[in-house]
Amino acid sequence: MNNTKWEELRLAMHGLGNLHPQWRTKSTDSDFVSPWEGEWFYHFYAGGYKDIEWVEIKVSSSQQDAVVLSALKAIHVPGQKTDVGYKLYGYLTEGKPVEYI
């Protein structure tokens, strides 16, 4: 994804107010997976987006899932539903198909 899409994601999740989900990222540089975090306004873009391989979004209720899914569909991002919520991709392995939410 490019910086514009990451910004759309950040603003959409921040805009959910009390229903904003937690997130964690995996770095392409070090394979580091961050701890779960809930602050979208500053922390999500601290350091930029260039090395985000994926972001995982954790939802904790059906109400939260519904608003998160609606927001993700509105910005049309590459990703998939997971056991904890959603995984969105910044980079993909060559030849790996991806669907869009």
C-alpha positions in Angstrom: 0.0 0.0 0.0 1.1 3.5 -0.5 1.2 6.3 2.1 -2.1 7.7 1.0 -3.9 4.3 1.7 -2.1 4.0 5.1 -3.3 7.5 6.0 -6.9 6.6 4.9 -6.7 3.6 7.2 -5.3 5.6 10.1 -7.9 8.3 9.8 -10.7 5.8 9.3 -9.8 3.8 12.4 -9.2 7.0 14.5 -12.6 8.3 13.4 -14.3 5.3 15.0 -14.0 7.0 18.4 -14.7 4.6 21.2 -15.0 1.7 18.8 -11.5 2.1 17.4 -9.7 -1.3 17.3 -6.3 -2.3 18.5 -3.6 -2.9 15.9 -0.1 -4.4 15.5 2.4 -4.3 12.6 5.1 -6.5 11.2 8.2 -4.8 9.9 9.8 -5.7 6.6 13.2 -4.6 7.9 13.5 -6.8 11.0 10.4 -9.1 11.0 9.6 -7.5 14.3 5.9 -7.7 15.3 4.8 -4.9 17.5 2.8 -5.4 20.6 -0.9 -4.6 20.4 -1.6 -0.9 20.4 -4.8 1.2 20.4 -3.6 4.7 19.6 -4.2 5.5 15.9 -3.7 9.2 15.8 0.0 9.5 16.5 1.4 6.1 17.2 0.3 4.4 14.0 2.3 6.6 11.7 5.3 7.3 14.0 8.3 6.4 11.9 6.3 6.3 8.7 4.8 3.5 6.7 7.5 2.3 4.3 8.4 -0.8 6.3 5.0 -2.1 7.3 4.6 -5.6 5.8 1.2 -6.0 7.3 -1.1 -4.5 10.0 -3.4 -6.8 12.0 -6.5 -5.3 13.4 -8.1 -6.9 16.5 -11.8 -6.4 17.1 -13.4 -7.2 20.4 -17.2 -7.2 19.7 -19.6 -7.7 16.9 -20.5 -4.0 17.0 -16.8 -3.1 16.6 -16.4 -5.6 13.8 -19.3 -4.1 11.9 -17.9 -0.6 12.0 -14.4 -1.6 11.3 -15.5 -3.7 8.3 -17.6 -0.9 7.0 -14.6 1.5 7.2 -12.3 -1.0 5.5 -14.7 -1.5 2.7 -15.0 2.3 2.2 -11.2 2.6 1.7 -10.8 -0.7 -0.3 -7.7 -2.2 1.2 -5.8 -5.4 0.4 -6.5 -7.9 3.2 -8.5 -10.7 4.7 -10.6 -11.6 7.7 -8.7 -13.4 10.5 -9.6 -15.1 13.8 -9.0 -11.8 15.7 -10.2 -9.4 13.1 -8.4 -8.4 9.9 -5.0 -8.5 8.4 -4.1 -5.8 5.8 -1.0 -6.0 3.6 1.5 -3.3 2.8 3.7 -5.8 0.8 3.0 -9.2 -0.6 5.3 -12.1 -1.7 5.5 -12.2 -5.5 2.9 -14.4 -6.9 0.7 -14.4 -3.8 -2.9 -13.5 -4.6 -4.7 -11.0 -2.5 -8.3 -10.0 -2.1 -9.5 -6.6 -1.2 -11.8 -5.7 1.6 
